[in-house]
Amino acid sequence: MIAAGSRLRQLGWVVTLAICAAAFVALTFKVNSVRSEVRLAERRIVSLQREKVLLETEFETRASQQQLAQWNAVDFGYQAPGANQYLEGERQLAALGEPRGVNAPSPIRVARAADDQREMKLPAMVSPLTGKPVKQQTEEQGLADKLANGGDFLTEAAQ
């Protein structure tokens, strides 16, 4: 009798644990489905906020266009160009030109050197302290001298 009660008790615990495990799995699936619905709702909210900003911008743009149209009608009087205002080529554009007036300034001209005179001779550099010409070295000569001196830049600075 004790063995039968013990087996019955063990069987009860197994059934109880199985029910708890099934409830846990069902609850986990429900939580995950609600979580995914929340994510979808958040994405929809962000999408709607972006659309709202876009519509507000569109509304403000159209409102400013109406304001500009009113200003144009009252103050400026601008009109869209007509088909007769477009030119067909350079000759028509040149025909629109007028000769310079009597008091008109002369046109700006740009000086240009010939291509063979690319290298200009610069005057020798003069030391502002001594007034004597400074010996110019190329970068290769300067590096060779520094390496010959052992690369010691402190001795160079002391000289």
Rosetta constraint file for C-alpha pairs under 8 A:
AtomPair CA 1 CA 5 HARMONIC 6.31 0.50
AtomPair CA 2 CA 6 HARMONIC 6.09 0.50
AtomPair CA 3 CA 7 HARMONIC 6.12 0.50
AtomPair CA 4 CA 8 HARMONIC 6.05 0.50
AtomPair CA 5 CA 9 HARMONIC 6.00 0.50
AtomPair CA 6 CA 10 HARMONIC 6.16 0.50
AtomPair CA 7 CA 11 HARMONIC 6.02 0.50
AtomPair CA 8 CA 12 HARMONIC 6.12 0.50
AtomPair CA 9 CA 13 HARMONIC 6.29 0.50
AtomPair CA 10 CA 14 HARMONIC 6.24 0.50
AtomPair CA 11 CA 15 HARMONIC 6.19 0.50
AtomPair CA 12 CA 16 HARMONIC 6.04 0.50
AtomPair CA 13 CA 17 HARMONIC 6.01 0.50
AtomPair CA 14 CA 18 HARMONIC 6.06 0.50
AtomPair CA 15 CA 19 HARMONIC 6.15 0.50
AtomPair CA 16 CA 20 HARMONIC 6.16 0.50
AtomPair CA 17 CA 21 HARMONIC 6.04 0.50
AtomPair CA 18 CA 22 HARMONIC 6.11 0.50
AtomPair CA 19 CA 23 HARMONIC 6.06 0.50
AtomPair CA 20 CA 24 HARMONIC 6.02 0.50
AtomPair CA 21 CA 25 HARMONIC 6.18 0.50
AtomPair CA 22 CA 26 HARMONIC 6.10 0.50
AtomPair CA 23 CA 27 HARMONIC 5.94 0.50
AtomPair CA 24 CA 28 HARMONIC 6.06 0.50
AtomPair CA 25 CA 29 HARMONIC 6.26 0.50
AtomPair CA 26 CA 30 HARMONIC 6.22 0.50
AtomPair CA 27 CA 31 HARMONIC 6.11 0.50
AtomPair CA 28 CA 32 HARMONIC 6.17 0.50
AtomPair CA 29 CA 33 HARMONIC 6.15 0.50
AtomPair CA 30 CA 34 HARMONIC 6.19 0.50
AtomPair CA 31 CA 35 HARMONIC 6.02 0.50
AtomPair CA 32 CA 36 HARMONIC 6.15 0.50
AtomPair CA 33 CA 37 HARMONIC 6.25 0.50
AtomPair CA 34 CA 38 HARMONIC 6.18 0.50
AtomPair CA 35 CA 39 HARMONIC 6.29 0.50
AtomPair CA 36 CA 40 HARMONIC 6.20 0.50
AtomPair CA 37 CA 41 HARMONIC 6.10 0.50
AtomPair CA 38 CA 42 HARMONIC 6.12 0.50
AtomPair CA 39 CA 43 HARMONIC 6.17 0.50
AtomPair CA 40 CA 44 HARMONIC 6.14 0.50
AtomPair CA 41 CA 45 HARMONIC 6.14 0.50
AtomPair CA 42 CA 46 HARMONIC 6.23 0.50
AtomPair CA 43 CA 47 HARMONIC 6.11 0.50
AtomPair CA 44 CA 48 HARMONIC 6.07 0.50
AtomPair CA 45 CA 49 HARMONIC 6.10 0.50
AtomPair CA 46 CA 50 HARMONIC 6.24 0.50
AtomPair CA 47 CA 51 HARMONIC 6.21 0.50
AtomPair CA 48 CA 52 HARMONIC 6.00 0.50
AtomPair CA 49 CA 53 HARMONIC 6.26 0.50
AtomPair CA 50 CA 54 HARMONIC 6.22 0.50
AtomPair CA 51 CA 55 HARMONIC 6.12 0.50
AtomPair CA 52 CA 56 HARMONIC 6.07 0.50
AtomPair CA 53 CA 57 HARMONIC 6.13 0.50
AtomPair CA 54 CA 58 HARMONIC 6.19 0.50
AtomPair CA 55 CA 59 HARMONIC 6.04 0.50
AtomPair CA 56 CA 60 HARMONIC 6.12 0.50
AtomPair CA 57 CA 61 HARMONIC 6.05 0.50
AtomPair CA 58 CA 62 HARMONIC 6.16 0.50
AtomPair CA 59 CA 63 HARMONIC 6.08 0.50
AtomPair CA 60 CA 64 HARMONIC 6.08 0.50
AtomPair CA 61 CA 65 HARMONIC 6.15 0.50
AtomPair CA 62 CA 66 HARMONIC 6.30 0.50
AtomPair CA 63 CA 67 HARMONIC 6.32 0.50
AtomPair CA 64 CA 68 HARMONIC 6.01 0.50
AtomPair CA 65 CA 69 HARMONIC 6.04 0.50
AtomPair CA 66 CA 70 HARMONIC 6.20 0.50
AtomPair CA 67 CA 71 HARMONIC 6.20 0.50
AtomPair CA 68 CA 72 HARMONIC 5.96 0.50
AtomPair CA 69 CA 73 HARMONIC 6.11 0.50
AtomPair CA 70 CA 74 HARMONIC 6.19 0.50
AtomPair CA 71 CA 75 HARMONIC 5.40 0.50
AtomPair CA 71 CA 76 HARMONIC 6.64 0.50
AtomPair CA 72 CA 76 HARMONIC 4.62 0.50
AtomPair CA 72 CA 77 HARMONIC 5.10 0.50
AtomPair CA 72 CA 78 HARMONIC 6.05 0.50
AtomPair CA 73 CA 77 HARMONIC 5.35 0.50
AtomPair CA 73 CA 78 HARMONIC 7.67 0.50
AtomPair CA 81 CA 85 HARMONIC 6.27 0.50
AtomPair CA 82 CA 86 HARMONIC 7.60 0.50
AtomPair CA 87 CA 92 HARMONIC 6.19 0.50
AtomPair CA 87 CA 93 HARMONIC 6.75 0.50
AtomPair CA 88 CA 92 HARMONIC 6.62 0.50
AtomPair CA 89 CA 93 HARMONIC 6.63 0.50
AtomPair CA 90 CA 94 HARMONIC 6.05 0.50
AtomPair CA 91 CA 95 HARMONIC 6.11 0.50
AtomPair CA 92 CA 96 HARMONIC 6.61 0.50
AtomPair CA 93 CA 97 HARMONIC 7.15 0.50
AtomPair CA 100 CA 104 HARMONIC 6.15 0.50
AtomPair CA 113 CA 117 HARMONIC 7.02 0.50
AtomPair CA 114 CA 118 HARMONIC 7.72 0.50
AtomPair CA 124 CA 133 HARMONIC 6.31 0.50
AtomPair CA 124 CA 134 HARMONIC 7.33 0.50
AtomPair CA 125 CA 133 HARMONIC 5.65 0.50
AtomPair CA 125 CA 134 HARMONIC 5.56 0.50
AtomPair CA 125 CA 135 HARMONIC 7.96 0.50
AtomPair CA 125 CA 136 HARMONIC 7.90 0.50
AtomPair CA 126 CA 131 HARMONIC 5.65 0.50
AtomPair CA 126 CA 132 HARMONIC 5.45 0.50
AtomPair CA 126 CA 133 HARMONIC 4.28 0.50
AtomPair CA 126 CA 134 HARMONIC 5.49 0.50
AtomPair CA 127 CA 131 HARMONIC 5.06 0.50
AtomPair CA 127 CA 132 HARMONIC 5.72 0.50
AtomPair CA 127 CA 133 HARMONIC 6.22 0.50
AtomPair CA 127 CA 134 HARMONIC 6.06 0.50
AtomPair CA 137 CA 141 HARMONIC 6.00 0.50
AtomPair CA 137 CA 142 HARMONIC 6.15 0.50
AtomPair CA 138 CA 142 HARMONIC 6.26 0.50
AtomPair CA 139 CA 143 HARMONIC 6.16 0.50
AtomPair CA 140 CA 144 HARMONIC 6.10 0.50
AtomPair CA 141 CA 145 HARMONIC 6.14 0.50
AtomPair CA 142 CA 146 HARMONIC 6.23 0.50
AtomPair CA 143 CA 147 HARMONIC 6.12 0.50
AtomPair CA 144 CA 148 HARMONIC 6.07 0.50
AtomPair CA 145 CA 149 HARMONIC 6.24 0.50
AtomPair CA 146 CA 150 HARMONIC 6.45 0.50
AtomPair CA 146 CA 151 HARMONIC 4.83 0.50
AtomPair CA 146 CA 152 HARMONIC 7.01 0.50
AtomPair CA 146 CA 153 HARMONIC 7.48 0.50
AtomPair CA 147 CA 151 HARMONIC 4.72 0.50
AtomPair CA 152 CA 156 HARMONIC 6.94 0.50
AtomPair CA 153 CA 157 HARMONIC 6.24 0.50
AtomPair CA 154 CA 158 HARMONIC 6.21 0.50
AtomPair CA 155 CA 159 HARMONIC 6.40 0.50
